[in-house]
Amino acid sequence: MKYTKCNFTMSVLGIIIYVTDLVADILLSVRYFHNGQYVFGVLTLSFVLCGTLIVQCFSYSWLKDDLKKTGQENEHYFLLLHCFQGGVFTRYWFALRKGYHVVFKHSKRTSNFMEEQTDPHKEAIDITTDLSMLRLFETYLEGCPQLILQLYAFLERGQANLSQYAVIMISCCAISWSTVDYQVALRKSLPDKNLLSGFCPKLTYLFYKLFTLLSWTLSIVLLLFVDVKIALFLLLFLWIIGFLWACIRQTQFCNSLSMEFLYRIVVGVILVFTFFNIKGQDTKCPMSCYYTIRVLGTLGILTVFWTYPLSIFNSDYFIPISAIVVLALLLGIVFLTVYYGVFHPNRIVEAQHDETDGKSPQRDCRMRYFLMD
C-alpha cells in the first residue's frame, strides 16, 4: 500500500480546516461575550473544550500504547503536550513530516523499501489513520453540536454576523472533510478491505452523509424552537440508545476498561447524528432500522412544528427550512442507496460480501474494532 501525494495533500488541507475551525469558534465565542450573549458564548466554548479534551484523551492513550510496543519512555513528555491540548497538533506535525519524507524524499528510492525493517509508506498511513479517527471524534463531539447551536442562534434572531456565517460554513466543511477522509484512511489502513477510490464513490458517500446529517440537524433546530427541554430529552434518549447498542455489541476498541467506556460514550454521540457500523459486520438490518426511525422522527418533528407555529420563529424561514429538511432527507436516502448498491468498494469484487452483510476478517492494527461503513 502506497502513501501518495494525494494523501499528503489531504493531510495538509486537514490541518488547515482544523485550525480554521478552532480559530473561528474562539472568535465567535469572544463576540458573543462582547455582545452580552453569555449563554451562547459559554456553550460555544464548552463544545470546543469538551471535544478537544476527549480527543486528547484518546490521542494520549493510543500514543502510550504505541510507545510501549516500541519500548520508548517519553510518556511523561507527551502527557504534558496533551495536557496543554497539543496532542493533535503534535500528531499533525509527525504526519506531515513523515508524509513529506515518504512522498518527496523516497519517491525515487522505492527499491530500498524492501531492505528496511519497517515500510515508510505503512508508517505514514498508520499515522494519518490515527489522525482521521481523532478528527472524526472531534467532528461529531464538537462540530455537529456547534452547527446546531449556530443555526439556532441565526434563526432566532433572523440574521447572522460574519463570525456566525464563518462557523456554520467551516463546520459543514469540517464535517464533510473529516467523514470522507476517515473513510478513505480507514480502508487504506486495512489490507483486507477494498479501497474507496474514484471521484464518484467518494462524492456519493459525501452527499449521503452530508444530506442525511443536514436534514437531521435542521430538524433538531426546529424542535429546539418548539421546546428546548423536549429537544434535549430526545437527544439524551438517542444517546442512551446508541450507548446501550455499543455495550450490547461489546465493542473492543480500547485496551483499558475506562477508555472503552469513554469510547462507547463517544459512539453513542456519533450515532445520534449518523449511522456507523460499530463492529464491521451484520449491519443491513440495523442500518435499515436506523434510517427508518430517522425518517419517522424527522416527519414527526415537522408535523409538530407545523401544528404548533411559534411567534418567536421568523416565518420567512419556516417554509424554506421545512422544504430543505424534506429534500435533504430524500436526497440523503437516494445517495445512501446508490452508494451501497453501486459504489460500495466491495461491490466491485463479486467474490466478497458487502460489509452490510458479511463478516470482516481479523486485522492486526488499531482499526480492527473501529467504526466501519
C-alpha positions as CSV (number, residue, x, y, z in Angstrom):
1,M,0.0,0.0,0.0
2,K,1.4,3.4,-1.1
3,Y,1.2,6.7,0.7
4,T,0.6,9.1,-2.2
5,K,0.8,12.9,-2.8
6,C,-3.0,12.9,-2.7
7,N,-2.8,11.6,0.9
8,F,-0.3,14.2,1.8
9,T,-2.5,16.9,0.3
10,M,-5.5,15.7,2.3
11,S,-3.4,15.9,5.5
12,V,-2.3,19.5,4.7
13,L,-5.9,20.5,4.0
14,G,-7.0,18.7,7.2
15,I,-4.7,20.8,9.4
16,I,-5.9,24.0,7.7
17,I,-9.5,23.1,8.2
18,Y,-8.8,22.1,11.8
19,V,-7.0,25.3,12.7
20,T,-9.5,27.5,10.9
21,D,-12.4,25.8,12.7
22,L,-10.8,26.2,16.1
23,V,-10.0,29.9,15.5
24,A,-13.5,30.7,14.1
25,D,-15.1,29.1,17.2
26,I,-12.9,31.1,19.6
27,L,-13.5,34.4,17.8
28,L,-17.3,33.7,17.7
29,S,-17.4,33.0,21.4
30,V,-15.4,36.2,22.1
31,R,-18.0,38.1,20.0
32,Y,-20.9,36.5,22.0
33,F,-19.3,37.6,25.3
34,H,-18.7,41.1,23.9
35,N,-22.3,41.4,22.9
36,G,-23.6,40.2,26.2
37,Q,-24.8,36.8,24.8
38,Y,-23.2,34.8,27.6
39,V,-25.2,31.7,27.2
40,F,-24.2,31.3,23.5
41,G,-20.6,32.2,24.4
42,V,-20.4,29.6,27.2
43,L,-22.0,26.9,25.0
44,T,-19.7,27.6,22.1
45,L,-16.6,27.4,24.3
46,S,-18.0,24.3,26.1
47,F,-18.4,22.4,22.9
48,V,-14.9,23.2,21.8
49,L,-13.3,22.2,25.2
50,C,-15.4,19.1,25.5
51,G,-14.5,17.8,22.1
52,T,-10.8,18.7,22.5
53,L,-10.4,17.1,25.9
54,I,-11.9,13.8,24.8
55,V,-9.8,13.8,21.7
56,Q,-6.7,14.5,23.7
57,C,-7.5,11.5,26.0
58,F,-7.8,9.1,23.1
59,S,-4.7,10.5,21.4
60,Y,-2.6,10.1,24.6
61,S,-4.0,6.6,25.2
62,W,-3.1,5.4,21.7
63,L,0.3,7.1,21.9
64,K,1.1,5.4,25.2
65,D,0.2,2.0,23.7
66,D,2.5,2.7,20.7
67,L,5.4,3.8,23.0
68,K,5.0,0.5,25.0
69,K,5.2,-1.5,21.8
70,T,8.4,0.2,20.7
71,G,10.0,0.3,24.1
72,Q,10.3,4.1,24.3
73,E,10.0,6.1,27.5
74,N,8.9,9.5,26.5
75,E,5.4,9.0,28.0
76,H,5.6,12.0,30.5
77,Y,6.7,14.4,27.8
78,F,3.8,13.5,25.6
79,L,1.4,13.6,28.6
80,L,2.5,17.2,29.2
81,L,1.8,18.0,25.5
82,H,-1.7,16.6,25.7
83,C,-2.4,18.4,28.9
84,F,-1.8,21.6,27.1
85,Q,-4.0,20.5,24.2
86,G,-1.1,20.0,21.9
87,G,-1.6,16.3,21.1
88,V,-3.4,16.7,17.8
89,F,-1.0,19.4,16.6
90,T,1.9,17.1,17.5
91,R,0.3,14.3,15.5
92,Y,-0.2,16.6,12.5
93,W,3.5,17.6,12.7
94,F,4.6,13.9,12.7
95,A,2.1,13.1,10.0
96,L,3.2,15.9,7.7
97,R,6.9,15.3,8.3
98,K,6.6,11.6,7.7
99,G,4.4,12.1,4.7
100,Y,6.7,14.6,3.1
101,H,9.7,12.4,3.7
102,V,7.9,9.4,2.1
103,V,6.4,11.2,-0.9
104,F,9.1,13.6,-1.8
105,K,12.3,12.2,-0.4
106,H,11.8,8.5,-1.1
107,S,9.7,8.7,-4.2
108,K,12.7,7.6,-6.3
109,R,14.1,5.1,-3.9
110,T,11.3,2.6,-3.6
111,S,13.7,-0.3,-4.2
112,N,15.2,0.3,-0.8
113,F,11.9,-0.2,1.0
114,M,12.2,-3.9,0.8
115,E,15.5,-3.7,2.6
116,E,14.2,-1.7,5.5
117,Q,12.7,-3.3,8.6
118,T,9.6,-1.1,8.5
119,D,7.8,0.2,5.5
120,P,7.8,4.0,5.5
121,H,4.5,4.0,3.5
122,K,2.8,1.9,6.1
123,E,4.1,4.1,8.9
124,A,2.8,7.2,7.1
125,I,-0.6,5.6,6.5
126,D,-0.9,4.5,10.2
127,I,-0.1,8.0,11.5
128,T,-2.6,9.5,9.1
129,T,-5.3,7.0,10.0
130,D,-4.9,7.8,13.7
131,L,-5.4,11.5,12.9
132,S,-8.5,10.7,10.8
133,M,-10.0,8.8,13.7
134,L,-9.3,11.7,16.1
135,R,-10.8,14.2,13.6
136,L,-13.9,12.1,13.3
137,F,-14.3,12.1,17.1
138,E,-13.8,15.9,17.2
139,T,-16.2,16.5,14.3
140,Y,-19.2,14.7,16.0
141,L,-18.4,15.8,19.5
142,E,-17.8,19.5,18.7
143,G,-18.7,20.2,15.1
144,C,-22.3,18.9,15.0
145,P,-23.4,20.4,18.3
146,Q,-21.7,23.7,17.2
147,L,-23.6,23.6,13.9
148,I,-26.9,23.1,15.7
149,L,-26.2,25.9,18.2
150,Q,-25.2,28.4,15.5
151,L,-28.2,27.6,13.3
152,Y,-30.5,28.1,16.3
153,A,-28.8,31.4,17.1
154,F,-29.1,32.5,13.5
155,L,-32.8,31.6,13.1
156,E,-33.8,33.0,16.5
157,R,-32.5,36.5,15.5
158,G,-33.3,36.2,11.8
159,Q,-29.9,37.4,10.9
160,A,-26.3,36.4,11.4
161,N,-23.0,38.2,11.7
162,L,-19.8,37.3,9.7
163,S,-18.5,35.1,12.6
164,Q,-21.7,33.0,12.6
165,Y,-21.6,32.5,8.9
166,A,-18.0,31.5,9.1
167,V,-18.5,29.0,11.9
168,I,-21.6,27.5,10.1
169,M,-19.7,27.1,6.8
170,I,-16.5,25.9,8.4
171,S,-18.4,23.3,10.5
172,C,-20.1,22.0,7.3
173,C,-16.7,21.8,5.6
174,A,-15.1,20.1,8.6
175,I,-17.9,17.5,8.9
176,S,-17.8,16.7,5.2
177,W,-14.0,16.6,5.0
178,S,-13.4,14.5,8.1
179,T,-16.1,12.0,7.2
180,V,-14.7,11.3,3.7
181,D,-11.1,11.5,4.9
182,Y,-11.8,9.0,7.6
183,Q,-13.4,6.5,5.2
184,V,-10.5,6.8,2.8
185,A,-7.9,6.4,5.5
186,L,-9.8,3.6,7.1
187,R,-9.8,1.4,4.0
188,K,-6.3,2.2,3.1
189,S,-5.0,1.1,6.5
190,L,-6.7,-2.3,6.3
191,P,-5.2,-4.7,3.8
192,D,-8.3,-6.9,3.7
193,K,-10.5,-4.0,2.7
194,N,-11.1,-2.7,-0.8
195,L,-10.1,1.0,-1.3
196,L,-12.7,3.8,-1.6
197,S,-11.2,5.0,-4.9
198,G,-12.5,7.2,-7.7
199,F,-14.3,10.5,-7.6
200,C,-17.9,9.3,-7.9
201,P,-17.8,6.9,-5.0
202,K,-16.3,9.5,-2.7
203,L,-18.7,12.2,-3.8
204,T,-21.7,9.8,-3.4
205,Y,-20.6,8.9,0.1
206,L,-20.1,12.6,0.9
207,F,-23.5,13.5,-0.2
208,Y,-25.1,10.6,1.6
209,K,-23.6,11.6,4.9
210,L,-24.0,15.4,4.3
211,F,-27.6,15.4,3.3
212,T,-28.8,13.0,6.0
213,L,-26.9,15.0,8.6
214,L,-28.2,18.3,7.3
215,S,-31.8,17.1,7.4
216,W,-31.5,15.8,11.0
217,T,-29.6,18.9,12.2
218,L,-32.2,21.3,10.9
219,S,-34.9,19.0,12.4
220,I,-33.3,19.3,15.8
221,V,-33.1,23.0,15.5
222,L,-36.8,23.2,14.7
223,L,-37.5,21.1,17.8
224,L,-35.5,23.4,19.9
225,F,-37.9,26.2,18.9
226,V,-40.8,24.1,20.0
227,D,-39.4,23.2,23.4
228,V,-35.7,23.1,24.4
229,K,-36.4,20.5,27.1
230,I,-38.1,18.2,24.7
231,A,-35.2,18.5,22.2
232,L,-32.6,17.9,24.9
233,F,-34.6,14.9,26.2
234,L,-34.8,13.4,22.6
235,L,-31.0,13.9,22.2
236,L,-30.3,12.3,25.6
237,F,-32.7,9.4,24.8
238,L,-31.0,8.8,21.4
239,W,-27.6,8.9,23.0
240,I,-28.6,6.3,25.7
241,I,-29.9,4.0,22.9
242,G,-26.6,4.4,21.0
243,F,-24.5,3.8,24.1
244,L,-26.5,0.7,25.0
245,W,-26.2,-0.5,21.5
246,A,-22.4,-0.2,21.7
247,C,-22.5,-2.1,25.0
248,I,-24.7,-4.9,23.6
249,R,-22.4,-5.2,20.6
250,Q,-19.5,-5.5,23.0
251,T,-17.1,-3.1,21.3
252,Q,-13.4,-3.9,21.9
253,F,-11.6,-0.9,20.6
254,C,-9.5,0.2,23.7
255,N,-7.2,-1.8,25.9
256,S,-8.4,-0.4,29.2
257,L,-11.9,-0.6,30.6
258,S,-12.1,3.2,31.3
259,M,-11.1,4.1,27.7
260,E,-13.5,1.5,26.3
261,F,-16.3,3.1,28.4
262,L,-15.4,6.5,27.1
263,Y,-15.3,5.1,23.5
264,R,-18.8,3.8,23.9
265,I,-20.0,7.2,25.1
266,V,-18.5,8.7,22.0
267,V,-20.1,6.1,19.8
268,G,-23.4,7.0,21.4
269,V,-22.9,10.6,20.4
270,I,-21.9,9.7,16.9
271,L,-25.0,7.5,16.4
272,V,-27.2,10.4,17.4
273,F,-26.1,12.2,14.2
274,T,-25.3,9.5,11.7
275,F,-25.0,5.7,11.3
276,F,-21.8,3.8,11.6
277,N,-21.1,0.1,11.7
278,I,-19.6,-0.3,15.1
279,K,-18.5,-3.9,14.7
280,G,-17.7,-4.1,11.0
281,Q,-20.4,-6.8,10.2
282,D,-24.1,-7.6,10.0
283,T,-25.5,-4.1,9.6
284,K,-28.1,-4.2,6.9
285,C,-30.9,-4.7,9.4
286,P,-29.6,-2.1,12.0
287,M,-29.0,0.4,9.2
288,S,-32.5,0.0,7.8
289,C,-34.0,0.4,11.3
290,Y,-31.8,3.4,12.0
291,Y,-32.9,5.4,8.9
292,T,-36.5,4.2,9.2
293,I,-36.5,5.8,12.7
294,R,-34.7,8.8,11.3
295,V,-37.4,9.4,8.6
296,L,-40.2,8.9,11.1
297,G,-38.5,11.2,13.6
298,T,-37.9,13.9,11.1
299,L,-41.5,13.8,9.8
300,G,-42.8,13.8,13.4
301,I,-40.8,16.9,14.2
302,L,-42.1,18.7,11.1
303,T,-45.6,17.7,11.9
304,V,-45.3,19.1,15.5
305,F,-43.8,22.3,14.2
306,W,-46.5,22.8,11.5
307,T,-49.2,22.1,14.1
308,Y,-47.9,24.5,16.7
309,P,-46.5,27.5,14.8
310,L,-44.4,29.8,17.0
311,S,-44.3,33.6,17.0
312,I,-40.6,33.5,18.1
313,F,-39.7,31.9,14.8
314,N,-39.2,34.1,11.7
315,S,-42.0,32.9,9.4
316,D,-39.9,33.9,6.4
317,Y,-37.6,31.0,7.0
318,F,-40.3,28.4,8.0
319,I,-41.4,27.1,4.6
320,P,-37.9,27.1,3.1
321,I,-36.4,25.3,6.0
322,S,-39.1,22.7,6.0
323,A,-38.6,22.1,2.3
324,I,-34.8,21.8,2.8
325,V,-35.3,19.3,5.6
326,V,-37.5,17.0,3.4
327,L,-35.4,17.5,0.3
328,A,-32.2,16.8,2.1
329,L,-33.6,13.7,3.7
330,L,-34.8,12.3,0.4
331,L,-31.5,13.1,-1.3
332,G,-29.6,11.5,1.6
333,I,-31.6,8.3,1.3
334,V,-31.1,8.3,-2.5
335,F,-27.4,8.7,-2.2
336,L,-27.2,6.1,0.5
337,T,-29.0,3.6,-1.8
338,V,-26.7,4.5,-4.7
339,Y,-23.6,4.2,-2.6
340,Y,-24.3,0.8,-1.1
341,G,-26.0,-0.5,-4.3
342,V,-23.4,0.7,-6.9
343,F,-20.3,2.4,-5.5
344,H,-19.6,0.5,-2.3
345,P,-15.9,-0.8,-2.6
346,N,-16.9,-4.4,-2.0
347,R,-19.5,-4.3,-4.8
348,I,-16.7,-4.2,-7.3
349,V,-15.4,-7.6,-6.1
350,E,-18.0,-10.3,-6.6
351,A,-16.1,-12.8,-4.6
352,Q,-16.5,-10.7,-1.4
353,H,-19.7,-9.9,0.6
354,D,-20.8,-6.3,1.1
355,E,-19.9,-5.0,4.5
356,T,-23.5,-4.6,5.4
357,D,-23.9,-8.3,5.2
358,G,-20.6,-10.0,5.5
359,K,-18.1,-10.5,8.3
360,S,-14.7,-8.9,8.2
361,P,-11.6,-10.9,8.9
362,Q,-9.2,-10.1,11.7
363,R,-6.9,-7.2,11.3
364,D,-3.7,-6.7,13.2
365,C,-4.0,-3.0,13.8
366,R,-5.8,-0.4,15.9
367,M,-8.6,-0.1,13.3
368,R,-9.6,-3.7,13.8
369,Y,-12.5,-2.8,16.1
370,F,-13.2,0.8,15.0
371,L,-16.2,2.2,13.3
372,M,-16.8,0.8,9.8
373,D,-19.2,1.9,7.0
